Amino acid sequence: MKVVQISDTHFSPSKAHFNGNWEPVRRWIETVRPDVVVHTGDLTIDGADQDEDISFSMSLLQELDVPVLLVPGNHDVGHMPGSLQPIDDLRLERWRRLAGPDRFAKDLGNWRLIGLNSLLIGSGHAEESEQVDWLVEMLEGRNGRRVAIFGHKPLFVDDPAEGDTGYWGAGPAVRQQLLELFAAHDVALYASGHLHWAWQGEIGATKLVWAPPTSFIIDTLEREMPGERLVGGVVHHLADGVTSEIVAVDGTTAHILDHVIDEVYPRHATKVVVEAAQ
């Protein structure tokens, strides 16, 4: 089975900075001819607060002639408590109304594909524990199928034993909980996006993949992270095991967020400047 993963498209009808990369990405997906496409979040620039961003972005995904599964990112449903746009009931309702469920389980052959709303993980939201219970149910009921899990945020950035990385990864306690679940149920793949870096690794028997964005890379606004900066997608080949190919898609532009952040995310730009001065 062939799965194309794309992530961090950051579409918007009003802030069209990165929309131009969709056409070459769409053509590339047609060439690859996957069985399914999985979008791992940040579909929009500001779906967390703008209905139009989600509606517009979904209309682009509907141009694909293969099934699409997707989970939200922080710019789609909000992020941590105390952030500029915390995840809450209103934002979850907006996503579900305009994009569909925020998690999924899909059986294809001898594989079960699971999508998580990783913004609930460590959020303290009332639905966080409900999602964990659902995940356990999906893992325990897989009937011998191999498992690939997709989410927006990675579990860690530099090391599985690292402390709390805040915006970028999962907190130590919930990370450990998930890693133990993955090990107990022989999860073959956890694939994410969010970091705008492309990387592959593993922990135990679980392969880890960070999909590159289709939108922009980040220069000096954030620190260096493992992997490489590129714009593109991932082709996952799921057979007896997992082989993943990170692809820089021809015809795309590697926009640099640093150059346009005051236009695209002005509130975030102000936050970066304030934090840098502290």
N, C-alpha and C positions, 0 to 999 in steps of 0.2 A: 504494500500500500504506500502511496506517495501523498505526503501532506506538505502543502506550502504554508509557512507561517510568515505573516507580515505583522508589523507593529508600529505604533507611534506615527500614524499617518498625519495627524494634526490637521484635519480638513476643516474648512469653514467657508461659508458663502460670503462673509464680509471681510475676512482676513485671509486672502487667497494666496499667501506667501508660498505655501508648499503644495498647493493643489496640482501644480504642473507636473509633479512627479507621478501622479496617478496613472496617466496614460502609458508611460513606459513600463510601469509596474504591472498594469493590467495586461499589456501585450506579453510581458515576460511570463505571467501566470498562464496565459493561453498557450504559450510555447511549451511550458513544463508539463501541462496537462495533468494536474494533480487530481486525486480522488476527492479531496476536500481542502478548503482554505481555512486556516484558523487565524483570526485577528486577535492579538493579545493586548489590545487596549490603547488608550489615548487615540481613539478613533478621531476625536475632535480637538479643536483648539479650546473651546469652552462649552462643551456639552453639559458641564456641571451646572451652568446657569442659563444656557441659551438653547431653547427648543430647536431653533433653526439650525444650529450647528449639527445636532444629531440627525435631524430629518435630511439635511443636505448630504451628510456623510453616508447615511444609509442608502440614499439614492445612488451614490457612486458604487458602493459594494454590490448593489443589485445589477450592475452592468456585467458582473462575472457570470459565466455560464456553468459554474460548478457550485456545489453546496458550500456555504460559508457558515462557520461557527465563530462566535466572538464573545469576549469578556470585556468588561469596562476597565479603563485606566483612571488615574486620579483626576485627569482633566475632563473625564466623562461623568464621574459620580462623586468627586470630592476625595479628600485625603484624611490625614490624621486629625484628631481633636486638637484644636488650637491653631490649625493651619488657616490659610486664607479662605479655603473652601472645604470645610470638614464634611465628610460623608454623613448624610442624614436621610431621613425618610423622604423628604421632598426630592432630593437628587436621585435617590434610588427609584422613586416612582416615575420620574421623568425618563430615566433610561429604559425602564421596563415598558413604559407606554410607547416610546418611540423606537426603541431598538430591539426590545424583547428581553428574555431572561438574562440575568447577570451571572449565571453559571449553567453548565450543561454536562450531560453524559451521553455519549454517542457510541454505539457498538458498530464497528466496521470489521467484518471478518473475525479474526481471532484477537482483535485489539479493542480495548475500551478507551476512548478519548474522553478526558474529564477537563472541564474548564472551571476555574475558581475565580470568584470575585476577591482578588487579593487585597483590595482596599478595606474589606471587612476584617482581615487578619490583623489582630492587635489593636483594632479600633475601639473596642469596648461597646460597639453598637449591639443592640439586642439581637440582631441576626447573626452575629459572629459565631456563637456556639451552635446555632441551628445549622449553619453551613458546615461546621466540623462534623456534626452528627450525620449530615447528609453525605459528606465525603467518606466517612467510615462505612456507611451503608453501601455506597457505590463501590468501594474497594472490596468489602466482604462479599458482595453479590456479583462479582465479576465472572464467576463460573469458569475459572481457568484462563480467562483472557489476559493477555499482556496489557499493561496500563501505561499510557502517556498522559501527563497532566500539563495543562497550560494555565498561566496566570500572567498578570501584568508585571508585578514586582518580583524580582529575584528574592531568594531567601537570605542571601548574604552577598557581600561585594568582594571582600578580599579573603575571608577565611570563615569556615563554618563555626568556629569558636569565637568569632569577634563579638564585641559588645553591640550596643544599639546604634545602628547607622542612621536612625531617624528617617528622613525623607526617602532614602534609597532602598533599604532592605527591610527584612522582618526583625522584630525584637528577639532577643535570645530565647525567651521562654517559648513563644509560639513557633519559632524556628525549630527548636528541639522537638516539640510535639509533632510537627509535620515531618521532620526527618525520620523520627521513629515510626510514624505511620508508613512512610515510603519504604523503609527497610522491611517492616513487617509484612508488607503486601507486594514486595518485589516490583516496585514502580520502576519502569525502565527509563523514563524521561520526564524531566521537569523543564519546560521551556517558557521563557519569559521575555519581557522587553524592558521598557522604562528607563534604562540607563543611557541609551543612545550610544552604547558600545556593543561590539560584536565579539562573542567569546564562547568557547566550549570547554567543559571540564567534566568532572564526575565526583560523586561522593558515594562510596560504597558501590552498589550495583546500579545506581541511578545516574544517568547522563544528565548534564546540565548544559543548557544552551541559552545564551542571551541573543535574541534576534536584533539585528540592526534596525534602526528606524528607516522609514521611507521618506522622512521629512528633513530633519536637520541633524547636524552634529554640534557638539558644544566644545568651544575652544578653552578659554581661560576662566569662564564663569564658574566652572567646577574643577575639581582636582582630576588628575590622571586616574584612570581605572584600568583593570586588566582588559586585555583584548585590543581591538583596533577600532578606529573611527571609520565608518563607511555607511553608505545609504544603500539599502537593498532588502533582502529577505532570506529565508532559510527553506531548503528542501529537506524534509525528513523522510527517510526511507524506513518504513516499519515492516520488518519481516520477522525472522527469528530473534533478531536484535534490532538495534537502532543505529543508523548511519545518518549524520546530519551534515549538510553542505551549506555553509554561509556564502551568499552570493551578492556581489556588488552589481546591481542591475544597470545594464547599459542604458544610456539616455537620461538617467536621473541626475539631478543636481544636488551636490552635498552642501546645502545651505548651512550657514554658520549662525547659530542662534544669537551669539554675542552681537552680531551686526544689526539684528532686527528686534531684539527683545523689548525695547521700549515701544515698539509698534504692536507686537504680538501679545506680550505679557507685561504691560507696564507696571502692574502692581507687584509682580514678581521681581522686576528689575529694581524697583525701589527697595524691596526687601533685601536683595543681594547687596546693594550699596550700603544700607544701614548696617547689615551684619558685618560687612568688610571693614566698616569704620569702628566697630566695637573691639 
